[in-house]
Amino acid sequence: MTMPHGPAPHTGPEPPAGGAAPRPVDDPADALARLGRSWTWILGSAVVTLVPGILILVWPAETLHVLAVLIGLYLLVMGVLRFVAVFARDEQGERLSGLLIAVLFLLAGVLCLRNPLQTITALSLIVGVVWLVSGVLTLYTAIAAKDLPHRGVLVGVAVLGIVAGIVVLALPAESAQALTRLLGLWLVLLGLAEAAVAFAWRSALRKAGVTGSSGQAPTA
């Protein structure tokens, strides 16, 4: 769910509004914006989600400590990815929602790693809240954003996150192994959904005449 929520990039530089001087080429904000618009960056987010999900499904009997570390690292890396994606957004409201999601992931990751011996119930609560809140915020952005390419794909990913959060929060913690498998399954599903978002964004870039994995128009 790190797809840029602005319109597809244009194929050439735009003149600065109001005669303002353009920002330097090496402006860190511009560099982060280019990175956040890259479809490969979004695909990297999908991989970060898929890998721990597959590991959890393959080794469901591993210790709770290993599970907490995997989930914690997943949340921290996703927080960083989402923070960078914030710079790719043009509207102030979109940036605010993206920043809230990034902070939520980072805080949740710290909570998981701070006490890796906590119960599976606590882990499920943390992950469920993150998925539910980030899904709601992403759904709001997907509906409110203007000129959003492949809006339906992003809405589908947001709904999947909301459903994942509700399911994880609603199920009782009677079986640690069952909840572990559930977390792994939802991670795999969300990872596949984010991969679909990445390829949808690549398609939008190509239709806009933009080439290269960075999502930027080629220079003459």
N, CA, C and O of each residue as an XYZ file, in Angstrom:
880
protein
N       0.813     -1.196      0.000
C       0.000      0.000      0.000
C       0.852      1.253      0.000
O       0.505      2.249      0.635
N       1.940      1.204     -0.695
C       2.818      2.351     -0.749
C       2.769      3.020     -2.106
O       3.659      3.793     -2.461
N       1.715      2.717     -2.870
C       1.613      3.296     -4.203
C       1.464      4.806     -4.097
O       0.678      5.279     -3.276
N       2.208      5.598     -4.915
C       2.040      7.045     -4.904
C       0.590      7.402     -5.194
O      -0.041      6.799     -6.062
N       0.062      8.383     -4.466
C      -1.357      8.690     -4.599
C      -1.609      9.934     -5.423
O      -2.704     10.492     -5.367
N      -0.631     10.382     -6.184
C      -0.835     11.497     -7.078
C      -1.042     10.992     -8.491
O      -1.058      9.782     -8.717
N      -1.201     11.893     -9.444
C      -1.360     11.476    -10.834
C      -0.080     10.898    -11.374
O       0.993     11.095    -10.802
N      -0.191     10.173    -12.491
C       0.994      9.596    -13.117
C       1.953     10.700    -13.502
O       1.507     11.769    -13.919
N       3.263     10.483    -13.378
C       4.252     11.520    -13.684
C       4.144     11.999    -15.116
O       3.761     11.250    -16.015
N       4.490     13.269    -15.311
C       4.486     13.829    -16.651
C       5.791     13.479    -17.337
O       6.746     13.029    -16.704
N       5.814     13.694    -18.634
C       6.983     13.288    -19.414
C       8.021     14.390    -19.541
O       9.027     14.195    -20.224
N       7.822     15.512    -18.925
C       8.802     16.582    -19.018
C       8.733     17.477    -17.819
O       7.761     17.402    -17.067
N       9.716     18.325    -17.599
C       9.722     19.215    -16.439
C       8.655     20.276    -16.563
O       8.377     20.745    -17.667
N       8.059     20.661    -15.469
C       7.042     21.687    -15.457
C       7.643     22.989    -14.967
O       8.504     22.973    -14.087
N       7.207     24.130    -15.520
C       7.743     25.401    -15.056
C       7.292     25.656    -13.635
O       6.179     25.276    -13.274
N       8.117     26.285    -12.817
C       7.749     26.569    -11.429
C       6.591     27.535    -11.363
O       6.552     28.517    -12.105
N       5.628     27.260    -10.462
C       4.446     28.096    -10.307
C       4.842     29.426     -9.697
O       5.681     29.484     -8.799
N       4.213     30.528    -10.206
C       4.422     31.832     -9.604
C       5.817     32.382     -9.809
O       6.221     33.310     -9.109
N       6.563     31.830    -10.754
C       7.887     32.355    -11.002
C       8.905     32.002     -9.946
O      10.000     32.564     -9.938
N       8.573     31.079     -9.049
C       9.506     30.714     -7.993
C      10.687     29.966     -8.587
O      10.557     29.240     -9.573
N      11.832     30.160     -7.969
C      13.037     29.504     -8.456
C      12.936     28.014     -8.220
O      12.495     27.596     -7.150
N      13.332     27.193     -9.189
C      13.265     25.742     -9.007
C      14.226     25.281     -7.936
O      15.265     25.899     -7.706
N      13.858     24.155     -7.262
C      14.729     23.617     -6.232
C      15.954     22.977     -6.855
O      15.889     22.507     -7.990
N      17.055     22.946     -6.150
C      18.254     22.321     -6.697
C      17.991     20.874     -7.081
O      17.138     20.202     -6.502
N      18.752     20.406     -8.080
C      18.552     19.046     -8.549
C      18.834     18.036     -7.446
O      18.202     16.983     -7.371
N      19.803     18.378     -6.583
C      20.192     17.433     -5.539
C      19.429     17.636     -4.244
O      19.879     17.198     -3.185
N      18.264     18.305     -4.314
C      17.432     18.503     -3.134
C      17.027     17.147     -2.581
O      16.476     16.333     -3.323
N      17.283     16.867     -1.279
C      16.908     15.551     -0.709
C      15.430     15.237     -0.866
O      15.058     14.084     -1.085
N      14.572     16.268     -0.752
C      13.133     16.026     -0.891
C      12.792     15.558     -2.298
O      11.948     14.680     -2.478
N      13.458     16.153     -3.306
C      13.217     15.724     -4.683
C      13.701     14.293     -4.901
O      13.043     13.498     -5.573
N      14.864     13.976     -4.322
C      15.408     12.625     -4.476
C      14.475     11.596     -3.839
O      14.245     10.531     -4.412
N      13.937     11.910     -2.653
C      13.015     10.995     -1.996
C      11.708     10.884     -2.775
O      11.105      9.812     -2.832
N      11.268     11.996     -3.377
C      10.031     11.957     -4.172
C      10.205     11.054     -5.387
O       9.312     10.275     -5.718
N      11.363     11.158     -6.055
C      11.616     10.289     -7.209
C      11.660      8.829     -6.791
O      11.147      7.954     -7.488
N      12.281      8.579     -5.644
C      12.369      7.206     -5.149
C      10.986      6.673     -4.785
O      10.658      5.527     -5.095
N      10.176      7.502     -4.129
C       8.849      7.070     -3.717
C       7.914      6.805     -4.870
O       6.963      6.035     -4.736
N       8.177      7.451     -6.034
C       7.327      7.232     -7.209
C       7.747      6.017     -8.027
O       7.050      5.624     -8.962
N       8.872      5.430     -7.680
C       9.382      4.307     -8.454
C       8.537      3.063     -8.226
O       8.212      2.714     -7.091
N       8.187      2.402     -9.319
C       7.397      1.175     -9.175
C       8.234      0.069     -8.540
O       7.692     -0.827     -7.893
N       9.560      0.128     -8.723
C      10.417     -0.871     -8.089
C      10.460     -0.682     -6.581
O      10.641     -1.647     -5.838
N      10.296      0.540     -6.128
C      10.221      0.810     -4.690
C       8.969      0.172     -4.102
O       9.002     -0.403     -3.014
N       7.869      0.282     -4.835
C       6.623     -0.335     -4.387
C       6.757     -1.854     -4.398
O       6.264     -2.535     -3.499
N       7.425     -2.376     -5.418
C       7.643     -3.817     -5.487
C       8.520     -4.284     -4.323
O       8.322     -5.378     -3.794
N       9.483     -3.458     -3.929
C      10.305     -3.788     -2.768
C       9.471     -3.888     -1.507
O       9.734     -4.732     -0.651
N       8.460     -3.024     -1.386
C       7.544     -3.091     -0.255
C       6.787     -4.413     -0.254
O       6.558     -5.005      0.801
N       6.397     -4.875     -1.449
C       5.699     -6.157     -1.548
C       6.588     -7.304     -1.106
O       6.139     -8.220     -0.417
N       7.853     -7.252     -1.506
C       8.796     -8.308     -1.117
C       8.997     -8.323      0.395
O       9.060     -9.388      1.009
N       9.096     -7.132      0.991
C       9.269     -7.028      2.442
C       8.090     -7.656      3.175
O       8.260     -8.192      4.271
N       6.902     -7.596      2.587
C       5.726     -8.204      3.184
C       5.664     -9.701      2.922
O       5.274    -10.478      3.793
N       6.048    -10.096      1.722
C       5.967    -11.509      1.342
C       6.951    -12.393      2.105
O       6.589    -13.480      2.557
N       8.192    -11.931      2.248
C       9.239    -12.777      2.825
C       8.912    -13.255      4.234
O       8.966    -14.459      4.482
N       8.569    -12.355      5.182
C       8.223    -12.871      6.516
C       6.977    -13.737      6.511
O       6.869    -14.673      7.303
N       6.019    -13.429      5.613
C       4.819    -14.253      5.530
C       5.141    -15.676      5.115
O       4.618    -16.631      5.688
N       6.008    -15.815      4.113
C       6.409    -17.154      3.657
C       7.180    -17.883      4.745
O       6.954    -19.070      4.979
N       8.097    -17.173      5.415
C       8.886    -17.798      6.480
C       7.998    -18.299      7.613
O       8.225    -19.379      8.160
N       6.996    -17.516      7.959
C       6.081    -17.914      9.038
C       5.271    -19.142      8.643
O       5.040    -20.031      9.462
N       4.836    -19.188      7.373
C       4.053    -20.335      6.914
C       4.907    -21.593      6.795
O       4.426    -22.697      7.050
N       6.171    -21.431      6.408
C       7.056    -22.588      6.235
C       7.486    -23.158      7.582
O       7.577    -24.374      7.749
N       7.751    -22.264      8.552
C       8.186    -22.716      9.882
C       7.237    -22.205     10.959
O       7.618    -21.357     11.765
N       5.996    -22.715     10.983
C       5.017    -22.216     11.960
C       5.323    -22.626     13.392
O       4.795    -22.030     14.331
N       6.167    -23.632     13.574
C       6.457    -24.117     14.926
C       7.659    -23.420     15.552
O       8.087    -23.795     16.644
N       8.216    -22.401     14.874
C       9.354    -21.693     15.453
C       8.937    -20.967     16.724
O       7.749    -20.792     16.994
N       9.925    -20.551     17.497
C       9.644    -19.941     18.790
C       8.942    -18.604     18.625
O       9.003    -17.985     17.563
N       8.279    -18.170     19.676
C       7.591    -16.891     19.668
C       8.587    -15.743     19.502
O       8.271    -14.713     18.907
N       9.791    -15.939     20.036
C      10.824    -14.917     19.903
C      11.137    -14.655     18.434
O      11.239    -13.500     18.021
N      11.290    -15.709     17.645
C      11.577    -15.565     16.222
C      10.424    -14.873     15.516
O      10.644    -14.003     14.673
N       9.205    -15.249     15.850
C       8.028    -14.641     15.234
C       7.980    -13.144     15.527
O       7.722    -12.343     14.629
N       8.229    -12.763     16.789
C       8.180    -11.356     17.167
C       9.251    -10.554     16.437
O       9.008     -9.427     16.005
N      10.441    -11.142     16.303
C      11.519    -10.446     15.588
C      11.162    -10.268     14.118
O      11.378     -9.193     13.559
N      10.617    -11.309     13.481
C      10.222    -11.211     12.081
C       9.159    -10.132     11.875
O       9.271     -9.302     10.973
N       8.136    -10.152     12.715
C       7.057     -9.164     12.609
C       7.591     -7.767     12.890
O       7.241     -6.814     12.193
N       8.443     -7.641     13.915
C       8.994     -6.336     14.264
C       9.830     -5.750     13.140
O       9.701     -4.568     12.822
N      10.690     -6.570     12.534
C      11.515     -6.094     11.427
C      10.651     -5.721     10.224
O      10.906     -4.724      9.549
N       9.624     -6.538      9.964
C       8.697     -6.232      8.865
C       8.046     -4.864      9.078
O       7.975     -4.060      8.150
N       7.574     -4.602     10.290
C       6.904     -3.336     10.576
C       7.865     -2.151     10.463
O       7.496     -1.102      9.933
N       9.097     -2.314     10.960
C      10.075     -1.223     10.891
C      10.436     -0.888      9.444
O      10.449      0.280      9.058
N      10.727     -1.912      8.650
C      11.101     -1.663      7.258
C       9.935     -1.052      6.491
O      10.129     -0.151      5.675
N       8.722     -1.541      6.751
C       7.556     -0.972      6.081
C       7.356      0.485      6.483
O       6.939      1.305      5.665
N       7.653      0.806      7.738
C       7.551      2.197      8.181
C       8.492      3.099      7.402
O       8.112      4.202      7.009
N       9.726      2.636      7.175
C      10.688      3.412      6.392
C      10.223      3.552      4.948
O      10.304      4.638      4.373
N       9.737      2.462      4.359
C       9.259      2.503      2.978
C       8.103      3.481      2.824
O       8.044      4.236      1.853
N       7.202      3.467      3.767
C       6.037      4.354      3.696
C       6.425      5.809      3.942
O       5.814      6.723      3.388
N       7.447      6.022      4.777
C       7.913      7.390      5.013
C       8.477      7.987      3.729
O       8.198      9.142      3.407
N       9.263      7.214      3.000
C       9.806      7.696      1.731
C       8.679      7.946      0.731
O       8.717      8.919     -0.022
N       7.675      7.063      0.725
C       6.565      7.212     -0.215
C       5.771      8.492      0.027
O       5.106      8.989     -0.882
N       5.834      9.036      1.255
C       5.122     10.271      1.571
C       5.583     11.407      0.663
O       4.775     12.248      0.268
N       6.880     11.442      0.325
C       7.420     12.543     -0.473
C       6.938     12.498     -1.915
O       7.073     13.482     -2.642
N       6.379     11.372     -2.336
C       5.872     11.259     -3.703
C       4.463     11.816     -3.840
O       3.914     11.845     -4.941
N       3.886     12.249     -2.760
C       2.509     12.736     -2.791
C       2.494     14.258     -2.852
O       3.323     14.929     -2.238
N       1.539     14.783     -3.603
C       1.484     16.221     -3.832
C       0.547     16.939     -2.871
O       0.860     18.035     -2.406
N      -0.599     16.333     -2.570
C      -1.579     16.971     -1.716
C      -1.178     16.881     -0.251
O      -0.656     15.860      0.198
N      -1.428     17.965      0.498
C      -1.062     17.994      1.911
C      -1.798     16.931      2.708
O      -1.214     16.306      3.593
N      -3.094     16.713      2.402
C      -3.860     15.706      3.121
C      -3.339     14.305      2.876
O      -3.332     13.472      3.782
N      -2.900     14.039      1.646
C      -2.343     12.727      1.330
C      -1.037     12.505      2.076
O      -0.765     11.397      2.539
N      -0.229     13.553      2.193
C       1.043     13.433      2.913
C       0.802     13.174      4.399
O       1.525     12.401      5.028
N      -0.218     13.827      4.951
C      -0.505     13.639      6.370
C      -0.917     12.211      6.661
O      -0.426     11.612      7.617
N      -1.815     11.651      5.852
C      -2.251     10.275      6.075
C      -1.095      9.302      5.880
O      -0.964      8.334      6.629
N      -0.254      9.555      4.878
C       0.901      8.695      4.665
C       1.883      8.760      5.820
O       2.459      7.744      6.209
N       2.076      9.956      6.371
C       2.985     10.108      7.505
C       2.449      9.397      8.742
O       3.213      8.791      9.492
N       1.134      9.471      8.956
C       0.528      8.775     10.092
C       0.720      7.267      9.973
O       1.011      6.594     10.962
N       0.558      6.735      8.754
C       0.748      5.302      8.540
C       2.198      4.911      8.811
O       2.459      3.885      9.438
N       3.148      5.735      8.336
C       4.566      5.440      8.543
C       4.909      5.418     10.032
O       5.598      4.516     10.507
N       4.424      6.415     10.755
C       4.686      6.474     12.202
C       4.057      5.277     12.909
O       4.652      4.708     13.824
N       2.863      4.900     12.488
C       2.176      3.748     13.090
C       2.996      2.471     12.919
O       3.151      1.700     13.866
N       3.518      2.247     11.716
C       4.327      1.059     11.461
C       5.610      1.083     12.297
O       5.995      0.062     12.866
N       6.262      2.222     12.374
C       7.511      2.322     13.125
C       7.290      2.064     14.616
O       8.050      1.324     15.240
N       6.254      2.671     15.180
C       5.961      2.466     16.601
C       5.613      1.010     16.887
O       6.057      0.445     17.887
N       4.826      0.408     16.016
C       4.455     -0.996     16.198
C       5.677     -1.901     16.103
O       5.797     -2.864     16.860
N       6.586     -1.597     15.176
C       7.801     -2.391     15.066
C       8.656     -2.305     16.308
O       9.212     -3.309     16.754
N       8.768     -1.102     16.878
C       9.529     -0.929     18.115
C       8.892     -1.718     19.253
O       9.594     -2.323     20.063
N       7.564     -1.711     19.316
C       6.869     -2.455     20.381
C       7.145     -3.951     20.269
O       7.338     -4.626     21.280
N       7.164     -4.469     19.042
C       7.415     -5.901     18.853
C       8.845     -6.278     19.244
O       9.064     -7.307     19.883
N       9.813     -5.447     18.861
C      11.208     -5.760     19.128
C      11.618     -5.440     20.563
O      12.575     -6.010     21.088
N      10.889     -4.529     21.186
C      11.214     -4.141     22.555
C      10.985     -5.281     23.528
O      11.723     -5.433     24.501
N       9.961     -6.084     23.266
C       9.656     -7.221     24.141
C       9.303     -8.419     23.269
O       8.128     -8.761     23.135
N      10.321     -9.070     22.666
C      10.051    -10.172     21.733
C       9.475    -11.424     22.384
O       9.081    -12.353     21.679
N       9.417    -11.470     23.713
C       8.878    -12.644     24.397
C       7.417    -12.455     24.805
O       6.883    -13.226     25.603
N       6.771    -11.417     24.248
C       5.377    -11.192     24.568
C       4.511    -12.296     23.959
O       4.985    -13.076     23.132
N       3.272    -12.358     24.358
C       2.380    -13.431     23.930
C       1.943    -13.244     22.483
O       2.022    -12.144     21.936
N       1.484    -14.326     21.873
C       0.968    -14.259     20.509
C      -0.254    -13.355     20.446
O      -0.536    -12.758     19.408
N      -0.978    -13.255     21.556
C      -2.143    -12.368     21.590
C      -1.724    -10.923     21.430
O      -2.352    -10.165     20.691
N      -0.653    -10.536     22.126
C      -0.157     -9.165     22.023
C       0.338     -8.864     20.622
O       0.079     -7.788     20.083
N       1.050     -9.813     20.030
C       1.536     -9.631     18.663
C       0.372     -9.465     17.687
O       0.393     -8.591     16.821
N      -0.638    -10.315     17.839
C      -1.802    -10.237     16.960
C      -2.518     -8.902     17.121
O      -2.995     -8.325     16.144
N      -2.593     -8.414     18.357
C      -3.244     -7.128     18.605
C      -2.492     -6.001     17.902
O      -3.101     -5.143     17.262
N      -1.159     -6.007     18.026
C      -0.350     -4.960     17.394
C      -0.514     -4.985     15.881
O      -0.786     -3.958     15.259
N      -0.344     -6.170     15.291
C      -0.427     -6.284     13.837
C      -1.838     -5.985     13.342
O      -2.008     -5.326     12.315
N      -2.846     -6.460     14.059
C      -4.231     -6.220     13.653
C      -4.576     -4.742     13.637
O      -5.223     -4.263     12.706
N      -4.148     -4.017     14.665
C      -4.408     -2.575     14.730
C      -3.698     -1.855     13.583
O      -4.277     -0.972     12.950
N      -2.434     -2.235     13.313
C      -1.681     -1.599     12.227
C      -2.375     -1.818     10.893
O      -2.564     -0.871     10.129
N      -2.759     -3.060     10.604
C      -3.420     -3.342      9.332
C      -4.752     -2.624      9.214
O      -5.078     -2.097      8.150
N      -5.522     -2.597     10.285
C      -6.841     -1.966     10.242
C      -6.728     -0.462     10.023
O      -7.391      0.089      9.145
N      -5.895      0.203     10.816
C      -5.764      1.657     10.714
C      -5.141      2.063      9.387
O      -5.620      2.992      8.736
N      -4.068      1.370      8.976
C      -3.436      1.724      7.707
C      -4.373      1.446      6.533
O      -4.360      2.179      5.545
N      -5.185      0.392      6.635
C      -6.153      0.105      5.591
C      -7.198      1.199      5.464
O      -7.548      1.603      4.355
N      -7.697      1.682      6.599
C      -8.702      2.759      6.595
C      -8.114      4.039      6.004
O      -8.749      4.691      5.176
N      -6.893      4.402      6.432
C      -6.263      5.622      5.925
C      -5.953      5.505      4.428
O      -6.109      6.471      3.681
N      -5.518      4.326      3.999
C      -5.234      4.128      2.584
C      -6.517      4.192      1.758
O      -6.523      4.749      0.660
N      -7.597      3.628      2.280
C      -8.879      3.679      1.582
C      -9.355      5.119      1.446
O      -9.856      5.517      0.394
N      -9.196      5.900      2.513
C      -9.589      7.320      2.462
C      -8.793      8.060      1.388
O      -9.355      8.824      0.603
N      -7.477      7.825      1.362
C      -6.622      8.497      0.379
C      -6.972      8.064     -1.036
O      -7.002      8.885     -1.952
N      -7.239      6.765     -1.216
C      -7.567      6.253     -2.549
C      -8.850      6.879     -3.078
O      -8.970      7.130     -4.277
N      -9.805      7.131     -2.197
C     -11.081      7.718     -2.626
C     -10.953      9.222     -2.836
O     -11.539      9.774     -3.767
N     -10.179      9.892     -1.963
C     -10.097     11.352     -2.008
C      -9.098     11.880     -3.023
O      -9.243     13.009     -3.492
N      -8.073     11.080     -3.379
C      -7.023     11.562     -4.276
C      -7.581     11.839     -5.669
O      -8.457     11.126     -6.159
N      -7.054     12.892     -6.296
C      -7.488     13.259     -7.641
C      -6.572     12.624     -8.682
O      -5.376     12.446     -8.450
N      -7.151     12.285     -9.834
C      -6.389     11.758    -10.973
C      -5.513     10.580    -10.580
O      -4.359     10.492    -10.999
N      -6.053      9.685     -9.787
C      -5.283      8.532     -9.326
C      -5.396      7.395    -10.337
O      -6.498      6.904    -10.583
N      -4.274      6.963    -10.930
C      -4.346      5.842    -11.866
C      -4.564      4.524    -11.143
O      -4.031      4.311    -10.054
N      -5.343      3.646    -11.744
C      -5.616      2.333    -11.165
C      -6.160      2.458     -9.736
O      -5.701      1.772     -8.823
N      -7.135      3.335     -9.565
C      -7.720      3.572     -8.242
C      -8.314      2.288     -7.668
O      -8.213      2.043     -6.465
N      -8.930      1.470     -8.514
C      -9.573      0.252     -8.037
C      -8.593     -0.713     -7.403
O      -8.922     -1.388     -6.428
N      -7.367     -0.781     -7.964
C      -6.354     -1.676     -7.394
C      -6.005     -1.252     -5.981
O      -5.928     -2.084     -5.077
N      -5.792      0.042     -5.792
C      -5.425      0.539     -4.464
C      -6.568      0.373     -3.478
O      -6.339      0.051     -2.312
N      -7.798      0.590     -3.932
C      -8.954      0.382     -3.067
C      -9.025     -1.079     -2.631
O      -9.312     -1.374     -1.471
N      -8.763     -1.992     -3.570
C      -8.768     -3.410     -3.228
C      -7.727     -3.754     -2.183
O      -8.002     -4.531     -1.268
N      -6.523     -3.183     -2.305
C      -5.474     -3.434     -1.324
C      -5.874     -2.879      0.040
O      -5.641     -3.520      1.065
N      -6.477     -1.686      0.054
C      -6.911     -1.085      1.316
C      -7.975     -1.946      1.994
O      -7.919     -2.172      3.203
N      -8.935     -2.420      1.219
C      -9.989     -3.270      1.779
C      -9.399     -4.572      2.324
O      -9.824     -5.065      3.370
N      -8.422     -5.121      1.609
C      -7.772     -6.343      2.075
C      -7.078     -6.111      3.416
O      -7.127     -6.966      4.299
N      -6.430     -4.951      3.566
C      -5.796     -4.625      4.836
C      -6.808     -4.480      5.964
O      -6.566     -4.924      7.086
N      -7.942     -3.857      5.663
C      -8.990     -3.694      6.677
C      -9.530     -5.050      7.108
O      -9.690     -5.312      8.301
N      -9.809     -5.906      6.139
C     -10.321     -7.243      6.456
C      -9.303     -8.031      7.272
O      -9.659     -8.711      8.234
N      -8.026     -7.933      6.877
C      -6.973     -8.635      7.617
C      -6.930     -8.176      9.068
O      -6.840     -8.996      9.982
N      -6.995     -6.869      9.278
C      -6.973     -6.349     10.640
C      -8.154     -6.815     11.466
O      -8.000     -7.186     12.629
N      -9.342     -6.795     10.860
C     -10.548     -7.209     11.586
C     -10.481     -8.690     11.939
O     -10.816     -9.078     13.058
N     -10.050     -9.518     10.987
C      -9.987    -10.966     11.228
C      -8.993    -11.288     12.342
O      -9.293    -12.077     13.237
N      -7.807    -10.674     12.285
C      -6.786    -10.950     13.304
C      -7.241    -10.472     14.677
O      -6.974    -11.133     15.681
N      -7.924     -9.332     14.735
C      -8.382     -8.809     16.018
C      -9.577     -9.577     16.568
O      -9.751     -9.672     17.783
N     -10.401    -10.126     15.678
C     -11.636    -10.772     16.118
C     -11.439    -12.204     16.581
O     -12.178    -12.681     17.443
N     -10.450    -12.903     16.020
C     -10.282    -14.305     16.370
C      -9.700    -14.462     17.776
O      -8.790    -13.721     18.148
N     -10.201    -15.397     18.547
C      -9.648    -15.637     19.878
C      -8.258    -16.257     19.805
O      -7.922    -16.929     18.830
N      -7.461    -16.032     20.829
C      -6.076    -16.534     20.851
C      -5.996    -17.900     21.518
O      -5.136    -18.123     22.370
N      -6.890    -18.822     21.136
C      -6.892    -20.138     21.747
C      -5.730    -20.992     21.236
O      -5.192    -21.814     21.979
N      -5.348    -20.806     19.994
C      -4.278    -21.589     19.407
C      -3.204    -20.661     18.865
O      -3.428    -19.945     17.889
N      -2.033    -20.673     19.501
C      -0.935    -19.830     19.049
C      -0.505    -20.213     17.645
O      -0.197    -19.341     16.832
N      -0.480    -21.509     17.350
C      -0.054    -21.968     16.032
C      -1.042    -21.530     14.956
O      -0.644    -21.159     13.852
N      -2.346    -21.576     15.289
C      -3.350    -21.159     14.318
C      -3.212    -19.671     14.001
O      -3.303    -19.269     12.841
N      -2.993    -18.856     15.035
C      -2.840    -17.428     14.811
C      -1.540    -17.123     14.076
O      -1.475    -16.188     13.278
N      -0.513    -17.909     14.347
C       0.741    -17.730     13.623
C       0.538    -17.964     12.133
O       0.997    -17.178     11.304
N      -0.156    -19.057     11.797
C      -0.448    -19.340     10.385
C      -1.307    -18.237      9.776
O      -1.125    -17.872      8.615
N      -2.238    -17.709     10.559
C      -3.108    -16.654     10.062
C      -2.300    -15.405      9.731
O      -2.508    -14.784      8.689
N      -1.373    -15.037     10.623
C      -0.523    -13.875     10.360
C       0.302    -14.093      9.089
O       0.422    -13.193      8.258
N       0.868    -15.292      8.947
C       1.653    -15.591      7.753
C       0.823    -15.523      6.488
O       1.270    -14.986      5.475
N      -0.396    -16.070      6.543
C      -1.274    -16.069      5.375
C      -1.622    -14.652      4.945
O      -1.576    -14.336      3.756
N      -1.969    -13.799      5.901
C      -2.340    -12.432      5.565
C      -1.148    -11.645      5.042
O      -1.303    -10.796      4.164
N       0.050    -11.919      5.576
C       1.246    -11.257      5.053
C       1.470    -11.623      3.587
O       1.799    -10.761      2.771
N       1.292    -12.896      3.257
C       1.460    -13.333      1.870
C       0.413    -12.673      0.971
O       0.743    -12.194     -0.113
N      -0.834    -12.647      1.412
C      -1.897    -12.036      0.609
C      -1.653    -10.542      0.401
O      -1.817    -10.030     -0.706
N      -1.261     -9.846      1.470
C      -0.987     -8.414      1.352
C       0.231     -8.164      0.466
O       0.259     -7.198     -0.296
N       1.240     -9.037      0.565
C       2.407     -8.893     -0.287
C       2.066     -9.048     -1.755
O       2.536     -8.282     -2.596
N       1.241    -10.047     -2.063
C       0.809    -10.250     -3.447
C      -0.014     -9.057     -3.940
O       0.101     -8.647     -5.094
N      -0.842     -8.510     -3.054
C      -1.657     -7.349     -3.427
C      -0.767     -6.138     -3.711
O      -1.014     -5.397     -4.663
N       0.264     -5.933     -2.892
C       1.175     -4.820     -3.135
C       1.968     -5.021     -4.423
O       2.285     -4.052     -5.112
N       2.288     -6.265     -4.749
C       2.962     -6.533     -6.015
C       2.054     -6.126     -7.183
O       2.524     -5.587     -8.185
N       0.751     -6.391     -7.042
C      -0.197     -5.973     -8.076
C      -0.221     -4.453     -8.201
O      -0.311     -3.924     -9.308
N      -0.140     -3.746     -7.069
C      -0.088     -2.287     -7.095
C       1.167     -1.813     -7.822
O       1.108     -0.869     -8.611
N       2.306     -2.464     -7.561
C       3.565     -2.073     -8.201
C       3.468     -2.190     -9.719
O       3.865     -1.275    -10.441
N       2.941     -3.312    -10.205
C       2.851     -3.499    -11.647
C       1.783     -2.598    -12.264
O       1.898     -2.207    -13.425
N       0.741     -2.266    -11.491
C      -0.257     -1.310    -11.982
C       0.364      0.076    -12.127
O       0.070      0.796    -13.081
N       1.215      0.445    -11.188
C       1.884      1.743    -11.252
C       2.867      1.780    -12.423
O       2.996      2.802    -13.098
N       3.561      0.661    -12.663
C       4.467      0.593    -13.816
C       3.679      0.788    -15.107
O       4.138      1.463    -16.029
N       2.483      0.188    -15.165
C       1.642      0.351    -16.341
C       1.236      1.809    -16.523
O       1.208      2.319    -17.643
N       0.916      2.487    -15.394
C       0.535      3.899    -15.475
C       1.699      4.753    -15.961
O       1.507      5.692    -16.733
N       2.916      4.423    -15.505
C       4.099      5.161    -15.942
C       4.326      4.986    -17.440
O       4.655      5.942    -18.143
N       4.150      3.766    -17.920
C       4.367      3.501    -19.345
C       3.334      4.230    -20.203
O       3.660      4.754    -21.269
N       2.078      4.260    -19.727
C       1.048      4.967    -20.483
C       1.324      6.460    -20.517
O       0.937      7.148    -21.462
N       2.004      6.968    -19.471
C       2.341      8.389    -19.420
C       3.601      8.691    -20.226
O       4.032      9.842    -20.303
N       4.194      7.654    -20.828
C       5.390      7.852    -21.627
C       6.643      7.974    -20.809
O       7.641      8.524    -21.273
N       6.605      7.460    -19.577
C       7.762      7.539    -18.686
C       8.484      6.205    -18.719
O       7.848      5.153    -18.665
N       9.786      6.239    -18.804
C      10.572      5.018    -18.844
C      11.529      4.984    -17.671
O      11.810      6.006    -17.045
N      12.033      3.773    -17.378
C      12.999      3.634    -16.287
C      12.312      3.267    -15.004
O      11.156      3.634    -14.787
N      13.012      2.540    -14.137
C      12.423      2.088    -12.884
C      12.217      3.213    -11.908
O      11.461      3.051    -10.950
N      12.862      4.360    -12.108
C      12.714      5.467    -11.172
C      11.433      6.234    -11.373
O      11.086      7.083    -10.552
N      10.696      5.945    -12.486
C       9.457      6.649    -12.740
C       9.674      8.058    -13.238
O       8.767      8.882    -13.123
N      10.841      8.377    -13.791
C      11.126      9.717    -14.258
C      11.285      9.703    -15.788
O      11.664      8.695    -16.384
N      10.991     10.822    -16.379
C      11.147     10.926    -17.817
C      12.620     10.943    -18.177
O      13.422     11.542    -17.461
N      12.992     10.295    -19.277
C      14.389     10.296    -19.678
C      14.853     11.677    -20.077
O      14.087     12.444    -20.660
N      16.088     12.004    -19.775
C      16.636     13.317    -20.126
C      17.208     13.281    -21.515
O      17.638     12.237    -22.005
N      17.207     14.441    -22.147
C      17.699     14.519    -23.526
C      19.205     14.464    -23.555
O      19.805     14.517    -24.629
